[in-house]
Amino acid sequence: MDWKAQLEGGEGAITQLQTSNGSPGAKITRDGVGWFLESPEFVMLSDHQEVRAKANSILSALVTASGASSETAAVAVGSIIRIHYDNSKSVFRADQT
C-alpha cells in the first residue's frame, strides 16, 4: 500500500516547494485539484500518525531548501491518504488522532 499527504496552502507556494530539492526522493504532485506529497520514506510506515510526522519533517526540509518565505512556510500537511492494494483509499483528516 502507498501513502500520500495532501498539502494545503497557496498554489504559488506549493509550486515553489515542488522545485526545491530539500528531501531527496520526495515529490509533490497534483492530482485533480489537490497537491500531494509522496515519498519512499512513507512505504514502511504503518499508521497515519507516523506518516503525518514524517510528512511534516519532509515539508520542513522543503521549506528550508526553498528559502523559507512566509508564503512557503504557510504550507501545511492536511489529510493523509492510504492507498490500498485494490486502489481503494482511506482518508485520515488533519483533526483525527
N, C-alpha and C positions, 0 to 999 in steps of 0.2 A: 504494500500500500504506500501511497505517497501523501505528503503533507504540503499545504500551501498556506501562507499567511497573507491575508488581504491587507493592503496598505490604504490608509486614509490620509488625505492631505491634498494640497493643490497639485494640479496636473503638471505645471511647470516645475515644481519642486521634485516631484516623483521622476519626471524625465531627467532632471539634473542628477538625481541619485542613480538612475539607470546607467548613466555613462561613467560614473565613478568606479574605481576599482578597489574598494575598501575591503572586500571579502571575496577572495578567490573561490570560484565555483558557484557563488550565489548569483542569481539573476532576477531581474524584475521584468515581469511580463504583463501584457494587457490581455485580458480575457473578456471580450464584450465591453462592458462599461467599467469593469473593475481592474485595479492594479494588484498584482500579487508578487510576493517574494517567494522564491523557490531556492532550495539549497540542498546539496547532497548531505549536509550535516543533519538534516531532518530525518533521513532514512532510518536510522537506528533508534530513533526516539519513539516511545510507546504511548505517550499521552500528550494531550493538547497543551497542558501547562508547561511541559518540558519544551515543546515546540515554540510556544509563546516566549519563553525565556530566551531560547536560542535566537529566535527571530528578532527580539529586541536588541540582543547583543550584536547581531549582524547589521541591523539597521543603524545602530550607533556607530559602527565602524564605517558604514557607507556615508553617513552624515559627516563624520570627521574627514574622510577622504575627499568629500566634495567641497570642503571649505567651511562647513558648518554655518551656513547663512541662517537667518531667523526663519526663512521660508522652509528650508530643508529640515531644520530642527523641529518644525511643527508636524512633520510626517510621523504617523504613529501606526502601530500594528493594530488592526481591527480583528475581524473574525479569523479563526483558524479552521481550515478545511481539510478534512481527512478524506482522501480518495481511495476507495476500497478496490479490490481486485476486479470486481464486476462493474466498475465505473460508477457505482452509487457513491454518494457523498454524505458525510456527517459534518455539520457546521457547529462550531463552538464560538458563540458570540463573546465579545470582549468582557461582558459583565458576568460571564459564567466562571465559576471557580472549580 
